């Protein structure tokens, strides 16, 4: 679904502050490079108070029930409409076009529903996240569902969206209400996004201003779509939806939840390895094609890297970790050599991306935004009580529009190679590992927080190896006694202060990822309000 747009922009009642910063996308070739394990402040820093007050509620693997999948169980709704085009990948799938209607016959599987097309009469499986109930708010072009304020800004500030482009999303603060996010421009701030509350009446209606109230959000939008509608205190009048080319519509389709129904343990013959994207210590990464229809990334592991039985057990959990900032695990080949099949990210690893032309041209707002995305994904893992164990730029992948996703979560503990050992192995990422984990094997979400602080230095330095001039042994000896890297060149003191908080020797004194996400998302409004895009090199 695409953003829509509006005009006559004037100050209005905002939901929250606007975050300034240029989030324009940069194109690049694929970068899945090897994973290395060796190899000026702009203001006074802001104090970071009470960060552990952001601790999430405890969770356990009982969360693994499918995530936030749109379902119809118990609603009685069986008539759905396609939000996107879809081309069948197996003989059991249905090919359909946007706007096609279906009767849902069986939605027990969650990810893939059995449906009958009203136009063709054919029956087959469809991806559940490609459809919505007919005439529901979920079926509207302008509705983006449960995305946060920051992701709304990333969407609207993407190239091609004009001033006045808007979307509607679930309110993050008020259950049953919505927020309207809109792209604006002024001389002082340039392109930015404003947020407005769509409030809910006790009687069930909706309004932005009390002088104009509506039974549904759709009616509210239609009211402002009218060219002759009064302004009633609002900041704009809606115009409609921008036209989309066929290519743009295909590009805007989301990833399906899995490759197809029952496509989890797949045969090796169903994967065609097309191009090697990178080589690491324990195998290669390839661009592949599944079933001749679906582009995927394939990590091939050298025989003996890990126990197939242990891997398959861990993968059963990994596949149910679902978040926009985690690389989706699609399928596995569980016999050696093990294949790990995931979504394909066009710009490859963050480490290689930072070293190339596109990455070298990134400015501080883009770098901080990428860090915020990683923190968001890790905050989800924090809530799920899941530990990454190998968080670094080499294990973050970059997609279109500078989208960052966390990869390889949970795999590190399965590796059997003696070289992947903090005490004797050259392959172990000592420079990213918290001292309690490196010395005593005490991995936790707090050791991931330490690693995230190191990842921040990789971002700010555009891919420099941490602790320059020091080898692994020297690093381990020094950090055990409280040594920290000095402030990287060009890093604001406030950001360096956050790094130092992640490197506290006592794990419990390190911030939560939930706090770090909040800190980074609001960095330029709460910490560096005087920052101007031309200030840093």
SVG drawing of the C-alpha trace seen along z (x, -y; Angstrom):
<svg xmlns="http://www.w3.org/2000/svg" viewBox="-22 -29 70 64">
<polyline fill="none" stroke="black" stroke-width="0.4" points="0.0,0.0 1.2,-3.5 1.1,-6.8 -1.5,-9.3 -1.1,-13.1 -2.8,-16.3 -2.3,-20.1 -2.7,-23.5 -0.3,-22.8 -0.6,-25.0 0.3,-24.4 -2.1,-22.0 -2.5,-20.0 0.4,-17.5 0.6,-14.2 4.2,-14.5 7.5,-16.2 8.9,-16.1 12.2,-14.4 14.4,-16.3 16.9,-14.5 17.4,-13.5 16.5,-9.8 17.0,-9.6 17.9,-6.3 21.1,-5.3 21.4,-2.5 24.3,0.0 25.4,3.3 25.1,6.5 27.5,6.6 27.8,9.9 31.5,9.7 33.6,11.8 33.2,11.3 36.4,9.7 37.2,10.3 40.5,8.4 41.9,6.3 34.9,-15.7 32.3,-16.3 29.6,-18.9 28.1,-19.6 28.3,-18.7 26.7,-15.4 23.3,-15.0 22.9,-13.0 21.1,-9.7 19.0,-9.1 17.3,-6.0 17.7,-4.0 16.9,-0.7 13.4,-2.1 12.7,-1.0 13.0,2.7 10.4,4.8 8.0,7.2 9.3,10.7 8.5,13.1 9.3,16.7 9.1,18.9 5.4,19.2 5.3,16.0 6.0,18.1 2.5,18.2 2.8,16.5 3.4,12.9 1.0,10.1 -0.6,12.0 -3.9,10.7 -6.5,13.3 -10.2,13.9 -10.7,16.5 -13.9,15.7 -14.9,12.7 -17.3,14.4 -15.7,12.5 -15.0,14.7 -15.0,12.2 -11.6,10.7 -9.9,8.5 -6.4,8.7 -4.1,5.8 -1.3,6.7 -0.7,8.8 0.6,12.3 2.0,14.9 1.7,18.6 5.0,20.3 3.6,23.8 0.8,25.8 -1.3,25.4 -1.1,21.5 -3.5,19.1 -2.3,16.4 -4.3,13.2 -4.3,9.5 -4.8,6.5 -8.6,6.0 -9.6,9.6 -12.0,11.0 -12.0,14.3 -14.0,16.4 -11.8,17.8 -12.3,21.5 -9.7,22.3 -7.5,20.0 -6.2,22.5 -2.7,22.4 -2.3,18.7 0.3,17.7 -1.4,19.3 -5.1,19.6 -7.2,21.8 -9.4,19.5 -11.7,19.5 -11.5,16.7 -14.8,15.1 -13.6,14.1 -12.0,17.4 -13.8,19.9 -10.4,21.6 -9.4,22.8 -5.9,22.7 -3.7,21.1 -3.0,17.4 -0.6,15.5 -2.7,14.2 -0.8,10.9 -1.8,10.1 -5.5,9.8 -7.9,7.9 -11.6,8.0 -13.7,6.2 -14.6,2.6 -12.4,2.7 -9.9,0.0 -7.1,2.6 -8.1,2.7 -7.6,-1.0 -4.5,-2.2 -3.6,-4.8 -3.8,-2.4 -0.4,-1.1 -1.5,0.6 0.7,1.2 3.8,-0.8 5.5,-3.2 6.0,-6.9 9.6,-6.4 8.7,-3.9 6.0,-6.3 8.6,-9.0 10.9,-6.6 8.0,-5.7 6.9,-9.3 10.4,-10.7 11.3,-8.2 12.1,-9.6 9.1,-10.1 6.6,-11.1 5.5,-14.8 4.8,-17.3 1.4,-16.4 1.9,-12.6 0.2,-10.9 -0.7,-7.6 -2.8,-6.5 -1.6,-4.0 -2.6,-2.6 -2.0,-5.0 1.0,-4.0 -0.5,-5.6 -4.3,-5.2 -6.0,-1.8 -8.6,-1.9 -7.4,-5.3 -5.3,-6.2 -2.6,-8.6 -2.2,-10.5 1.4,-11.1 2.0,-13.6 5.0,-14.9 5.6,-18.6 8.2,-21.1 9.3,-24.5 12.4,-26.7 13.8,-26.2 13.4,-22.4 13.2,-21.2 11.3,-17.9 9.9,-16.6 6.8,-14.7 4.0,-15.9 1.9,-13.6 -1.8,-14.2 -4.1,-12.2 -7.3,-10.8 -9.2,-10.6 -12.0,-8.1 -15.3,-9.2 -17.0,-7.3 -19.8,-6.6 -17.4,-5.0 -16.8,-7.8 -13.6,-9.5 -12.4,-13.1 -9.3,-15.3 -11.1,-18.4 -14.3,-18.2 -16.1,-20.4 -16.1,-17.5 -16.9,-14.0 -17.3,-10.8 -18.6,-7.3 -15.5,-5.7 -12.0,-6.7 -12.9,-6.0 -15.6,-8.7 -13.2,-11.1 -10.8,-10.6 -13.5,-10.9 -14.6,-14.2 -11.2,-15.8 -10.8,-14.2 -13.6,-16.5 -12.3,-19.5 -14.9,-21.7 -14.7,-20.5 -14.2,-23.0 -10.9,-23.2 -12.5,-22.9 -9.3,-23.6 -7.3,-20.9 -4.0,-21.6 -4.8,-20.3 -7.4,-19.1 -6.8,-15.6 -6.4,-15.2 -6.1,-11.5 -3.5,-8.8 -0.5,-9.2 -0.4,-7.0 1.8,-3.9 3.6,-2.1 3.4,1.7 7.0,1.9 6.3,-0.3 3.3,1.7 5.3,5.0 8.2,3.4 5.7,2.3 4.4,5.8 5.4,7.2 7.4,10.3 5.1,13.4 5.2,15.2 7.2,18.1 7.8,19.3 4.6,21.2 2.3,23.5 4.3,26.3 7.6,25.0 9.8,25.2 12.2,28.2 12.8,28.1 14.8,30.2 18.2,29.0 17.0,29.5 14.4,26.8 17.2,24.1 19.2,22.9 22.4,21.1 22.9,18.3 25.7,16.0 28.1,16.1 27.5,12.9 30.1,13.5 32.4,15.9 32.7,16.3 34.5,18.5 31.9,21.2 30.4,21.0 29.2,18.9 26.2,16.7 24.5,17.0 21.8,15.3 19.4,18.1 16.1,18.9 13.6,21.1 11.3,23.3 12.2,21.1 10.1,18.3 11.3,16.6 14.5,14.7 16.2,15.7 19.5,15.5 21.1,18.8 23.7,19.4 25.5,22.6 27.4,24.0 30.5,26.1 29.9,29.7 30.7,30.1 30.0,26.4 27.0,27.3 24.9,30.3 22.0,30.6 19.7,31.8 20.6,28.8 20.3,26.4 16.9,27.7 15.7,27.3 16.9,23.7 15.6,22.9 12.1,23.9 12.3,21.0 14.1,18.6 11.5,18.9 8.8,17.7 10.7,14.5 9.0,12.1 9.7,8.4 10.2,5.8 13.8,5.3 14.8,9.0 15.7,10.9 12.9,13.4 14.0,17.1 12.1,18.8 13.2,22.4 16.1,24.8 17.8,27.8 18.6,29.7 20.9,32.3 24.6,31.4 25.7,29.2 23.0,27.1 21.2,24.4 19.6,21.5 17.2,19.7 16.2,16.2 14.7,13.1 17.2,11.3 18.5,7.9 19.7,6.0 22.5,4.0 24.1,6.9 25.9,6.5 26.0,3.2 29.8,3.5 30.5,3.7 27.8,1.1 29.5,-1.4 32.8,-0.9 31.5,-1.5 30.6,-4.8 27.0,-4.9 28.0,-4.3 30.8,-6.8 28.3,-9.4 25.9,-8.8 25.5,-11.7 24.9,-11.6 21.1,-11.5 21.2,-8.4 23.7,-6.7 21.7,-7.3 18.5,-6.2 20.2,-2.9 21.3,-2.4 17.8,-3.1 16.5,-0.4 18.9,2.2 18.0,1.1 14.3,1.6 15.0,5.2 17.0,5.9 14.3,4.4 11.9,7.0 14.4,9.8 14.8,8.4 11.0,8.6 11.1,12.2 14.0,13.2 16.1,14.2 19.9,13.5 21.8,12.8 25.4,13.5 27.1,12.1 25.7,8.6 27.9,6.5 27.7,4.7 28.7,7.8 25.5,9.4 23.2,6.5 21.8,6.5 20.7,3.4 17.8,3.2 16.1,0.6 15.6,-2.9 18.4,-2.2 16.2,0.4 18.4,2.4 17.6,5.9 19.3,8.2 20.6,11.5 22.2,14.6 20.6,14.3 21.0,17.4 23.5,19.2 26.7,18.4 26.0,20.8 25.5,23.7 29.0,23.5 31.2,26.4 34.5,25.2 37.2,24.9 38.5,21.8 35.2,20.1 36.3,19.9 37.2,16.8 40.2,18.3 41.9,19.9 40.0,19.2 41.0,16.6 37.5,16.7 35.8,15.5 34.7,11.8 36.4,10.7 36.3,7.0 32.5,7.1 32.0,9.4 31.3,8.3 34.0,9.3 31.7,11.6 30.7,13.4 34.3,13.7 35.9,14.7 33.1,16.8 30.6,17.6 27.9,15.6 25.9,14.4 22.7,12.4 20.7,9.6 23.1,7.3 26.1,8.8 24.2,8.0 23.9,4.4 27.7,4.2 28.1,5.5 25.6,2.9 27.8,0.1 30.7,1.5 28.4,1.6 27.7,-2.1 31.4,-2.8 31.3,-0.8 28.5,-3.1 30.1,-6.4 33.5,-5.4 32.0,-3.9 33.2,-0.4 36.5,-0.8 37.6,2.3 37.0,1.6 40.0,0.9 42.4,-0.1 45.9,1.0 45.0,3.6 44.8,7.4 42.3,9.6 44.4,10.6 45.2,6.9 41.5,5.9 40.4,8.7 43.0,7.7 42.2,4.0 38.4,4.1 38.5,6.5 40.0,3.6 37.6,1.0 39.2,-0.3 36.9,-2.0 37.6,-3.1 38.0,-6.8 35.3,-8.9 35.4,-8.2 36.2,-11.1 33.0,-13.0 30.9,-11.4 28.9,-13.8 29.7,-13.6 26.1,-12.7 26.2,-9.7 29.6,-8.7 28.1,-8.9 25.5,-6.4 28.2,-4.1 30.0,-4.2 26.8,-3.3 26.6,-0.1 30.2,0.7 29.7,0.7 31.4,3.7 28.4,4.6 25.9,5.9 22.9,4.8 24.1,1.2 23.9,1.2 20.8,-0.3 18.0,1.8 17.5,1.9 14.0,0.4 15.7,-2.7 18.4,-2.7 15.7,-2.6 13.9,-5.6 17.1,-7.5 18.2,-7.1 14.8,-7.7 14.5,-11.0 18.2,-11.8 17.9,-15.0 14.9,-16.4 15.9,-15.7 19.7,-15.5 21.1,-17.4 18.3,-19.9 20.9,-22.4 22.3,-19.9 22.3,-21.1 22.9,-18.7 25.9,-20.7 27.6,-20.6 29.5,-17.3 31.8,-16.0"/>
</svg>
